[in-house]
Amino acid sequence: MARLLSWRVLVSVFLLLSVLPDPCPGSLCLLSFTSNTERTLGKNGRRMMKHLSIPIDEDVQQTLAFFEKIEARRGGLDMLGSSDASFRYLVESFPRLLLLSAESHVKPVVDFLEIVGVPKDCMGNVLLLFPPLIFWNIKAIKTKALAFEEIGAVDNDVGKMLLKYPWILSTSIQENYEEILSVFNEEKVPKLSVDRAIRSWPHLLGCSTSKLKWMLDQLGELGVENKKLGQVIAKSPQLLLRKPQEFRQVVSFLEDVGFDRENVGRILGRCPELFASNIERTLMKKIDFLIGIGISKDHLPRTIKKYPELLVSDVDRTLLPRIKYFMEMGLSKRDIAFMVRRFSPLLGYSIDEVFRPKLAFLLNTMEKSLQDVVAYPRYFSYSLEKKIKPRFWVLKGRNIECSLEEMLGKNDDEFATEFLLAPSAHSHQ
């Protein structure tokens, strides 16, 4: 009898975790996770607990007890990704697994989760992060999953949300979901933006309305409200889960750099992810980088204001390669600092798709020098095929020479008036 029960548990759990498409005697494989999955499961479990600030139901409470049991062991929640440990803790915490029927109960649950978009090889992630789910009847699961059609969840959206935050199916989260929608409605935030934010970062549903309102008030003080607020949370929903002091610290940091409240609000509207960043590891590192390439502290506000994304760009993979490319092309550090100061979005452009082809055309076809782009770095912002080439060939056909700014800085009407309709002072005699 003991062997029969053990076999039943193994079949149920392995089917539950989608380890085997067709479990059969003698071919059971232990659940295996890559080291990356181990870290991901533990990290997600901690994130789920960190951002939970509402009264919880029994199922979430049981899950937290399960997490706490694992957290107390060596390796902590990262052990969720270990087949031996997670299997043992799962059965210890939820012995009723012994009573489940693999075919009539477990398989329908797994099949439905796959239908809503949970990949088979990720099924274990969902169920290890919310084990009580496997005890629910399939009708209850379908009803709770379909509730998210209200936020525009289509195709595999529910599955993606479950992978990030399986607790969306719990009673407490679903009840809080209605309250959160009510708060956003009171703030006149466009529903499409709210829906997008929840689909992208379902952890919002575990946030208490009091904490949410506090963050919305903070954003409102910076001029981010209504439609603008919708744009911010759709782009960076995790910002709403920041600790109050952490958000205030970023605001103070930008004020210390030289921005007033109005411009801090503008930066928030354009690059909200900046306010969810770590000051020491991310923001200060970028400030040090800008100063290191020759941007003075007095010029920092102007440089950042034009392209606040600089502060959340990766130094090693994004910023440094562009600096090195310009230096390899023959520009001095001083030239590059001047260019960045005048047009900081420069450091966000692709080397292969923007810099190389546009510099090649500038040097080889237009026969201009590198100093021309130093004087007008905005050159790189214009389309090579739609603006740079057409205007150059028009000017060349009329034997007109002018600076890059004169050629590109005018709108079509101004360009036509200057170079096509009236006799030009730029023409060679």
N, C-alpha and C positions, 0 to 999 in steps of 0.2 A: 504493500500500500504506500509506504514511504517513497519508493522509487516511482510509483505511478504519480504521486503528487508532485514530486520533483520534476518529472517529465512534463506534467501539465503546466507548471510554472515556467519552465524553460520555453516551451512552445508559445505560451501566451506572451511572455516578455520579448522573445526574439521576434515574434510576429509584430508585436506592438512597436518595436524599434525598427521594423523593416530590414532586419539583417538578412533574412532569407526570403526570397519570393515565395518559396514553397517548402517550409520547414518539414523535415522528415527525419525519422530515427537514423542515427549514425552519421548525419551530415551537418549537425549543428556547429556553427562557427561562433566563436566568442565575439561579442561586439567589439569592434576596433575603431578607435578614433585616432586621427592624426594628432600630433602635438599641437598643431594650430587649432584644431577643434577643441582640444582640452582647454586651452587658454580662452577660446571664444566662449565656451559654455560657462566657465567660471566667471569671466568678465561680465557676461550678460546677466547671470544670476545676481551678481553684486549690484549691477546697475538697476535691475528691477527692484531690489530691496531699497537701494538708496533713494529712488524717486517715488517711493510709495508713501503717501501722507494722508491716507483716508482710512476710516474704519473698515476692517476686512471681514470677509465671510469665513466660514469654517474651512472651505477648500483651500483658500490662500493661506489660512493659518496653518493647516497641515503641511503645506508646501514650505512655509517658512521654518517649521519645526524640522522638516527634512533637510533643508539647507543648513540650519544651525547644527544639526548632527554631523553633517559632512564638514562644515567649517571648523568644528572642534577637533577634527582629526588632522593628522599630518598631511600637508598638501592643500588643506582647505577646500574651497569650492572648485578649485581646478581639478579635483579628483572626480568631478562629474563626467569628465571626459575619459576616465579610466574604466575600461569594461569591467574588470574584477570588482573594483570598489563601488562603482555606481550600481551595479547589479545587486551587490550584497546589501547596500544601504537602502535600496529601493524596496527589496523584499522585507527587510527589517522594519521599515517605516510603514509599509503598506502590505501587511500579510494577507489582506483579503484577495491579493492577486491569486492566491491558491484556489480561490473559489470561482475564478473567471473561466468562462468557456472561450477557447481560442476562436472557434469557428462562428459561434452565434453571437458573441459579444465583441471580442477584441478586433476581429477582422473587419466588421462593418465600420468601426470607429476609424481604423487605419485607412480603409478605403475612402471614407468621406473626406478625411483630412487631405488625402492625396488629390481628390477631386477639386478641393478649394485652393489647391496650389502649394501644398507642402511636399517637397520632393521626397522620394522614398529614403534617400540617403541622409536626409535631415530630420526624419520623423522622430528619431531618438532625442534630438535636441529639444523639440517641442514638449515631448512627454516627460523628459527628465526635469524640465523646468516647471512643469505643472502636472505632476503625476495623478492627482485626483480626476483629471479629465478622462482617464481610461475607464473609470467606474460609471461614468454617465451613460444614460441610454442615448441612442443615436438621435432620437427625436429632439431631445433637449439640446444636443450639440448643434444640430441643424438650425434650430430656432435662434440660438444665440449667435451663430456665425452669420446668418442671413440678416441679422439686425444691422450689420455694417453696410448693407446696401444703401442705408440712409445717408452715408457719407460718400456715396459714389464708388464704393468698392466694387470692382468688376474683375472678370477673368481671375487672375491669380493674386489679386490684392489681399484678400483675407489670408491666404497662405503666407504671404510676405509679412503681414502684420503678426501672424502667429509665430513666425520664426524669430521676430524681434521681441515680442511680448505676448507669450501664450496666455497670460492672465486676462486678456481682453474678453475671454469667454466666461470669466468668473462673475458671479452675481454682483459683488460689490463694485467691480470695475464698470459693469454695464449700467448700474444705477448711477454711478458718478458721471458716466458718459452723458447722460441726459442733463445733469446739472452743469457740466462744462459747456455743453452746447448753449444752454440758457445764458451763461455768463457772456459768451462771445456775442450772442444775439443782442444782449443789453448794450454791449459796447459798439454795436453796429458794424461788426467785422463781417465782411462778405463771406457767406457760407462756403463758397468754393475754396476760399483760402483756408478756412478752418478744416474742411474735409481733407485738403491736401496735407495740412500740417499733421493731422491725426494719422493719416495713412503712412506718412513718412516717419513719424515718431510717436507710435502708439503709447509710449510710456507716459505721455501727457494725461492719459486717462486715469492714471494712478495718482494724479496731483490733486490736492484739495482745492476747492474753489477759493478759499481764503488766501492761500499761497498764490494761486493764479491771479487773483485780483490785485494782490500786492505788486506782482511783476507788471501787470497791465498798467497800474498807476505809475510805476517807475518809467515805463516806456512813454506814457502820456505826458509826463513832465518834460520829456525831451522832444515833444511834438509829434510822437508816433501814435496816431489814432486812426480809427475807422479803416478806410481803404488802405492807407499806408501801413497800418498795423497788420492788416491781412497780408500784405506783401512781405513784411518782415517775418511773420511766423510761418508763412508758407515756405520761405527760403531757409529759415533757421529755427525750426520749432523747438529744438533743445534749449534755446535761449530762455524759454519760459520756465525751465526747470533749474535755472541757476540759483545758487544760494544768494540771498539778498546782499550780503557783504561782498561777495565776489563780483556781482554786477556793479555795485557802487565803486569798487576798487578800480574797475576798468574805466568807468567814467572819470574818476579822479586822475587816473593815469593819463588819459587823453587831455584833461585840463592842464596837467603839469607839462605836457608836451607843448601846449600853447593854444589849445582850442577853447573857444567859449561854448556855452551850453547849446547855442543854436547850431553850431557846426558839429558838435558831438552828436546831436540829433540827426543831422544830415548824414554823417558817417554811419550811424545806426541804420538809417533807412537804406543806404546803399550796400553796406557790408555787415549785416547783423551777426554773422559768424564770428566777427572780430570780438564781440562782447561775450562770447562763450569760450574765449581763449584764455590760456594761462598767461599771466603777466610775465613771470620770470622765464618760463620755457619758450614762450612764443613771441610775445610783443616786445619785450626788452631785447631779445635776440635780434629782431629785425631793426630796431632803433640802432643798436650797436653796429649792425651791418651797414646801414645807411651812413652813419658817421664815419665808419671805416673806409668807405669808398669816396669820402670827401664832401658829404652833405653836412653843412654846418647846422648847429642846433637852431639857429635863427630861421633856416630854410626848411626845417623839418615839417612844420605845419602845412606849408604850401605844397611840399612834395607829397605828403600823405593825403592831403585833401583831394588831390587830383586822382589818386589811385590808392584808396585805403586798403585794397586787397593786398598791397605790399606787405602789410603787417601779418598776414596769415599765409603768405607764400613760403614755400620751403626754401631755405637758404641754399642747401647743397644741391638740390635737384632742379630748382627753378632760377634763383637769383644769380648765384655764382657762375653757372654755365654761360649766362648771357653776358656777364661782365668779361669773362675769359674770352668769349667769342669776339667781342669788340676790340679787346686788347690784341688778340691774334690778327685782327684785320688792320692793326696799325694805329689805333686810337690810344691816346694817353689816358692815365687815370683821371687827370684833370678834365679832359674832354668828356669822358663818360659821366663824371659827376655833374658837369654842366648840362649834359643831355638829360640826365635823370631829373635834375632840378627843374628843368624847363618842361619836361614831358615824362612824368614818372610811369604812365601806363606802358612805356617802352619795355619795362622789365617783365611784362606779362605776355609779350608776343613770342611766337614760336621761332626758333632759330632756322629750322629747315623750311617752314612754310611762309615765313615773312621776311626775316632778315636776309637770308641768302639770295633769293630771287630778286628782291628789291634793290639790294646793294649791287648785284650783278648788272641789273639794268641801268642803275645810276652810273656805275663806273665804266661799263663797256659800251653801252648804247648812248646814253646821254652825255658821256664823257665829262662828268663832273667829278669832284673830289670828295673824299671823306669829310672834309671840313664843311661841305655843304649840308650834310646831315647833322653835323655837330651844331650848326647854326639853326637848323630846322628839323629836330628829331621827330616832329609830328609827321614827317614824310612817311614813316612806316605805318601810320594809321590809315592811309588811303589805299583803296583797291588798285592793284597793279594793272589789272585788265580793264577795269571800268573807269578809272580816272587818270592814273599816272601815264599809261601809254597813250590813250587817246589825246590827252592835252599836250603831251610832248610832241606827238606827230603833227598836231595842228600848228603848234608854234614853230616847229622845224620847217614845215611847209611854207610858212610865212617869213622864214628867216629871222625869227624873234628869239632873243636870249633873255632870260630873266631868272630870278632866284627861285628856289623851290617854294618858298612861301608865296611869292607872287603867282606862281603857276598853279598851286594847289589850294591856297588858303581862301580863294574866292568861290562863291557859289556860281552856278552855271550862268546866271544873268550877268553877274559882275564880270565873269571871265569873258563872256561874249562882248560886253560893252568895252572892256579894256583892250582886248586883242583882236576881235573880229570885226566890229562895226566901225570903230574909229581908227584913223591913222595912228599907229603906235610909235611912241618915242623909244620903244625898245628895239626897233628894227635896225639892222645894220645897213649902212648906206653903201 
